[in-house]
Amino acid sequence: MIDRDVIILGQQAWDTDIGSNCKNIAEEVAKHNRVLYVNSPLDRITKWKHKADQRVQKRIAVIEGKSEGLVHVSDNIWNLFPDCLVESINWIDNKLIFDFFNKRNNVKFAKSIQRAIKKLGFKDVILFNDSEMFKGYYLADLLKPELSIYYSRDFMLAVDYWKRHGERLEPKLMAKSNLCLANSFYLTDYCSQYNPYAYYVGQGCDLQIFKVNEHAQKPVELADIHTPVVGYVGALQSLRLDIALIRHLATERPDWTVVLVGPEDDDFKKSDLHGLKNIIFTGSKPIADLASYIQFFDVCINPQVVNQVTVGNYPRKIDEYLAMGKPIVATKTRAMELFKDHVYLAEGKADYITCIGRALREDNKELQQSRKDFAESHTWENSVKNIYSAIADYIAKNATL
């Protein structure tokens, strides 16, 4: 796709501190197209509660006309801070009242975007909506893009905020979008329930720091371990990880050492895992240091709890493990089917023990290289190529476009 004008509605703003699929996609699309990346508009409660935050102050200045809201970020990318304040309405239970105010919010938002479109001279735009099912619900109707795309990269309805009205509105928004894109098989299946043009487009990952360093020194926490190391890197949250499963691994195989690298939530802090001699908690580590821990794991694990939050999400940490050639055991889910040729997928506690044993026995240099090659195919360039292919397929099947 070349020389198109694309509006990307980012659920996460461009000035967010954390990584964002949508920003990565915008940067890749902008290599050959013009992109307007639109931040979600400021709502009244956020303005009131966080008015001292510099990012909120920037948005207030734009709304009051004291600052320019259209910012040229880099070649072919502009970022829009909407010059409108929208109402905070998700607390409203009544569907008709919510819909009335939601449409008012969308109208304000659309007018702000239209002013930017006019200033940039965008024509025949493609609208890419990053799961913004409320503030973006009416935008395709109001902006009248040549093509409207709904992008699903997390199961948002697992979160109470989105669930309240999203169970009703997200399926409708998927249905009225021209096509839906998803980064996991599970979410593709979900989208296809409401739109026949649902496409799996994969996930890009930045794996630059996840490389084997032949000169790396073993982290101090691992220095005195002389048993096989079964390791996990990431946030330790009971909403996502199975504490009972981790306990089972440690108690059933005292000849293994389980190393958990990352910050703990309250459930992990209070758990009896801290009383087990063959479980080591390292605490949070800088991102740049994570590869040095993974390098000295014998087997990497992703012991997920299977629930609405985890079942459909693309697990980026699996690519990080694979990029370093490590054998991996992970909980079997629909999203994990993508990795089935390179990861041991376990169902239940006993299966985890069996799979880890196999991973330790079967690991070899050929498998390590195969894992690295597979991880390296998961680039943003490849993901965006899949997006372009989905668009081309949709257009080919809808000759009127």
C-alpha positions in Angstrom: 0.0 0.0 0.0 1.6 3.3 -1.1 0.7 7.0 -1.0 -2.5 6.5 1.0 -3.8 8.8 3.8 -4.4 6.8 7.0 -6.0 7.9 10.2 -5.0 5.7 13.2 -7.1 6.1 16.3 -4.8 5.0 19.1 -6.3 3.7 22.4 -2.9 4.6 23.8 -1.7 8.1 23.1 1.4 8.8 21.1 3.0 10.3 24.3 2.4 7.3 26.4 5.4 5.9 28.3 4.7 2.2 27.5 5.0 0.3 24.2 2.1 0.2 21.9 1.1 -2.1 19.0 -0.6 0.8 17.4 2.4 3.1 17.4 4.6 0.4 15.9 2.0 -0.1 13.2 1.8 3.6 12.5 5.6 3.9 12.1 5.7 0.9 9.7 2.7 2.2 7.6 4.3 5.7 7.5 7.2 4.3 5.5 5.1 4.5 2.4 1.9 6.4 3.4 0.9 9.5 5.3 -0.4 8.8 8.8 -2.4 10.9 11.3 -2.1 9.3 14.7 -5.0 10.5 16.8 -4.9 10.4 20.6 -8.1 9.7 22.5 -9.7 13.0 23.6 -9.4 14.2 27.1 -12.5 13.5 29.3 -13.8 15.7 32.1 -13.0 13.4 35.0 -9.4 12.9 33.9 -9.0 16.7 33.5 -10.2 17.1 37.1 -8.3 14.3 38.7 -5.0 14.6 36.9 -4.8 18.3 36.1 -1.2 18.5 37.5 0.0 15.9 35.0 2.1 17.4 32.3 0.3 15.4 29.6 -3.1 16.5 30.8 -1.9 20.1 30.9 -0.8 19.8 27.3 -4.3 18.6 26.3 -5.9 21.4 28.3 -3.7 24.0 26.5 -4.8 22.6 23.1 -8.5 22.7 24.1 -8.1 26.3 25.3 -6.3 27.3 22.1 -3.0 28.0 23.8 -1.1 25.2 22.1 -1.1 23.6 18.7 -2.8 20.2 18.7 -1.4 18.9 15.4 2.2 17.9 15.9 4.6 16.7 13.1 6.3 13.7 14.7 8.5 12.5 11.9 8.4 11.9 8.1 4.8 11.1 7.2 3.5 11.0 10.8 1.4 13.6 12.5 0.0 13.3 16.0 -3.3 15.0 16.9 -4.2 16.1 20.4 -7.9 16.7 20.0 -9.1 20.2 20.8 -12.3 19.0 22.5 -13.2 17.9 26.0 -15.6 14.9 26.1 -17.8 13.8 29.0 -17.0 10.9 31.3 -20.0 8.7 30.7 -19.0 5.0 31.4 -20.6 5.1 34.8 -24.1 5.6 33.2 -26.0 2.3 33.3 -28.9 3.3 31.1 -28.1 2.3 27.5 -30.2 5.0 25.8 -28.6 7.8 28.0 -25.1 6.4 27.5 -25.6 6.2 23.7 -26.9 9.8 23.6 -23.9 11.2 25.3 -21.5 8.8 23.6 -22.7 10.1 20.2 -22.3 13.7 21.4 -18.7 12.8 22.4 -18.1 11.2 19.0 -19.4 14.3 17.1 -17.0 16.6 19.0 -14.2 14.2 18.4 -14.9 13.8 14.7 -15.0 17.6 14.2 -11.6 17.8 15.8 -10.3 15.1 13.4 -11.9 16.7 10.4 -10.1 20.0 11.1 -6.8 18.1 11.1 -7.8 16.3 7.9 -8.5 19.6 6.2 -5.2 21.1 7.4 -3.2 18.2 6.1 -5.1 17.8 2.9 -5.9 14.1 3.5 -8.1 12.5 0.9 -10.0 9.1 0.7 -8.8 8.2 4.1 -8.5 4.8 5.7 -9.6 4.7 9.3 -7.8 2.3 11.6 -9.5 1.9 15.0 -7.3 0.4 17.8 -10.2 -1.2 19.8 -11.6 2.2 20.9 -15.2 1.0 21.0 -16.7 4.0 22.7 -15.1 7.2 21.6 -14.6 5.6 18.1 -18.0 4.0 17.8 -19.5 6.6 15.4 -16.3 7.8 13.7 -16.7 5.8 10.5 -20.3 7.2 10.2 -19.1 10.8 10.8 -15.8 10.8 8.9 -17.0 8.6 6.0 -13.6 7.0 5.3 -13.1 5.0 2.2 -12.3 2.0 4.4 -12.9 1.4 8.1 -10.8 -1.2 10.0 -11.3 -2.4 13.6 -8.1 -3.8 15.2 -8.3 -6.3 18.0 -5.1 -7.0 19.9 -6.5 -7.8 23.4 -9.7 -9.2 24.7 -10.9 -5.9 26.0 -14.1 -7.2 27.5 -12.2 -9.0 30.2 -11.6 -5.5 31.8 -14.6 -4.2 33.8 -14.3 -0.7 32.2 -14.8 -2.0 28.7 -17.2 -4.8 29.7 -20.0 -2.5 31.0 -21.0 -1.2 27.6 -18.5 -3.0 25.4 -20.4 -6.4 25.5 -23.1 -4.6 23.6 -21.2 -2.1 21.5 -18.0 -3.9 20.4 -19.8 -6.6 18.4 -21.8 -3.9 16.6 -18.7 -1.9 15.8 -17.0 -4.9 14.5 -20.0 -5.7 12.3 -20.3 -2.2 10.8 -16.5 -1.9 10.1 -15.4 -3.0 6.6 -13.0 -5.5 8.0 -11.5 -6.6 11.3 -7.9 -7.4 12.0 -6.5 -9.4 15.0 -3.1 -10.4 16.3 -4.1 -13.8 17.6 -6.1 -16.8 16.4 -8.4 -16.5 19.3 -9.3 -12.9 18.6 -9.6 -13.6 14.9 -12.2 -16.3 15.8 -13.9 -13.7 18.0 -14.1 -11.1 15.3 -15.3 -13.5 12.7 -18.5 -14.1 14.8 -19.5 -10.5 13.9 -17.8 -9.7 10.6 -17.1 -12.2 7.7 -14.0 -10.2 6.8 -11.9 -11.0 9.9 -8.1 -11.5 9.3 -5.2 -12.8 11.4 -2.3 -10.4 10.9 0.2 -11.5 13.5 2.2 -9.5 15.9 5.4 -7.6 15.6 8.0 -7.6 18.3 11.2 -5.7 19.0 13.7 -8.4 19.8 16.9 -6.4 19.5 18.0 -6.9 23.1 17.1 -10.6 23.2 20.3 -11.9 21.8 22.7 -14.5 23.2 25.9 -12.9 24.5 28.7 -15.4 24.7 30.5 -13.1 27.1 27.6 -12.6 29.4 28.2 -13.3 33.1 25.6 -15.3 35.1 23.4 -13.0 37.2 24.3 -13.1 40.9 21.0 -14.7 41.9 21.8 -17.7 39.6 25.5 -18.0 40.4 25.3 -20.7 43.0 22.5 -22.8 41.3 23.7 -26.2 40.3 20.3 -27.7 39.2 18.3 -27.2 36.0 16.8 -23.7 36.1 13.2 -23.2 35.1 12.6 -19.5 34.6 9.9 -16.9 34.0 10.5 -13.2 33.1 7.6 -10.7 33.4 5.2 -9.2 35.8 4.1 -11.6 38.5 0.3 -11.1 38.6 -2.2 -13.7 39.9 -4.7 -12.5 37.3 -2.4 -13.9 34.6 -0.2 -16.5 36.3 -1.1 -19.7 38.1 0.5 -19.7 41.6 -0.7 -23.2 42.4 1.0 -24.5 39.2 4.3 -22.8 40.1 4.0 -24.3 43.6 3.4 -27.7 42.1 6.5 -27.5 39.9 8.7 -26.6 42.9 7.3 -29.2 45.3 7.2 -32.1 42.8 10.6 -31.5 41.4 12.9 -30.2 44.3 15.8 -31.1 41.9 14.8 -28.1 39.7 15.1 -24.4 40.7 12.3 -22.1 39.7 13.5 -18.5 39.0 10.9 -15.7 38.8 12.1 -12.4 37.4 9.8 -9.4 37.7 7.6 -7.3 40.1 5.1 -9.1 42.3 1.5 -8.2 42.9 0.0 -8.6 46.4 -1.1 -12.2 45.9 2.4 -13.2 44.9 4.0 -11.3 47.7 1.7 -13.1 50.3 2.0 -16.5 48.7 3.8 -19.5 50.2 6.1 -19.6 47.2 8.5 -17.5 49.2 8.9 -20.3 51.7 10.1 -22.8 49.1 13.8 -23.2 49.0 14.0 -23.9 45.3 12.1 -20.8 44.2 14.0 -17.6 43.7 12.4 -14.2 43.3 14.8 -11.6 41.8 12.4 -8.7 41.9 12.2 -6.1 39.1 15.1 -5.8 36.7 15.9 -3.3 34.0 14.7 -4.3 30.5 18.3 -4.3 29.3 19.2 -7.0 31.8 16.4 -9.5 31.1 18.3 -11.3 28.3 21.1 -12.1 30.7 18.6 -14.0 32.9 16.9 -15.8 30.1 20.3 -16.9 28.7 21.0 -18.9 31.8 17.6 -20.5 32.1 17.5 -24.2 31.0 13.8 -24.0 30.3 11.5 -20.9 30.1 7.9 -21.1 31.2 4.7 -19.1 30.8 2.5 -20.7 33.5 -0.7 -18.8 32.6 -4.1 -19.0 34.3 -6.6 -19.6 31.5 -9.2 -16.9 31.7 -10.7 -14.1 29.6 -7.6 -11.9 30.1 -5.1 -14.5 29.0 -6.8 -16.9 26.6 -6.7 -14.7 23.5 -3.7 -12.4 24.1 -0.6 -12.7 22.0 2.2 -13.6 24.4 5.2 -11.4 23.4 7.4 -13.0 26.0 7.3 -16.3 24.0 9.0 -14.5 21.1 11.6 -13.1 23.5 12.3 -16.6 24.8 12.4 -18.0 21.3 14.7 -15.2 20.1 17.3 -16.6 22.5 16.8 -20.2 21.3 15.4 -21.4 24.6 13.1 -24.4 25.1 9.7 -23.2 26.3 6.8 -24.8 28.1 3.6 -22.7 28.1 -0.1 -23.2 29.0 -2.1 -24.4 26.0 -4.5 -21.8 24.7 -6.0 -21.0 21.3 -3.6 -18.1 20.9 -0.6 -20.4 21.6 -1.5 -22.7 18.7 0.7 -20.4 16.5 3.7 -21.6 18.5 2.9 -25.3 18.6 5.8 -26.4 16.4 8.4 -24.6 18.6 6.9 -24.6 22.1 5.8 -27.4 24.4 2.1 -26.7 25.2 1.0 -28.1 28.5 -2.5 -28.8 29.9 -2.5 -29.0 33.6 0.1 -29.5 36.4 1.2 -33.0 35.5 1.6 -32.1 31.9 3.9 -29.2 32.8 6.2 -31.6 34.7 6.3 -34.0 31.7 6.9 -31.2 29.2 9.7 -29.6 31.1 11.4 -33.0 31.4 11.1 -33.4 27.6 12.4 -29.9 27.0 15.5 -30.5 29.1 16.2 -33.9 27.3 15.5 -32.8 23.8 17.2 -29.4 23.5 19.9 -29.2 20.9 21.5 -26.6 18.6 19.3 -27.3 15.6 16.1 -26.7 17.7 17.7 -23.5 19.1 18.3 -22.1 15.7 14.8 -23.1 14.5 13.3 -21.2 17.5 15.4 -18.1 16.7 14.4 -18.1 13.1 10.7 -18.4 14.0 10.9 -15.5 16.4 12.7 -13.3 13.8 9.8 -13.7 11.4 7.6 -11.8 13.9 8.4 -8.3 12.8 6.3 -5.2 12.4 7.2 -5.2 8.7 5.6 -8.7 8.3 2.6 -7.8 10.4 1.9 -4.7 8.3 2.3 -6.7 5.1 -0.4 -9.0 6.4 -2.6 -5.9 7.1 -2.0 -4.8 3.5 -2.9 -8.3 2.2 -6.1 -8.3 4.3 -7.1 -4.9 2.8 -6.3 -6.1 -0.7 -8.4 -9.3 -0.2 -11.3 -7.3 1.2 -11.2 -4.9 -1.8 -11.0 -7.8 -4.3 -14.1 -9.4 -2.7 -16.0 -6.1 -2.8 -15.6 -4.9 -6.3 -17.7 -1.7 -5.7 -14.6 -0.3 -3.8 
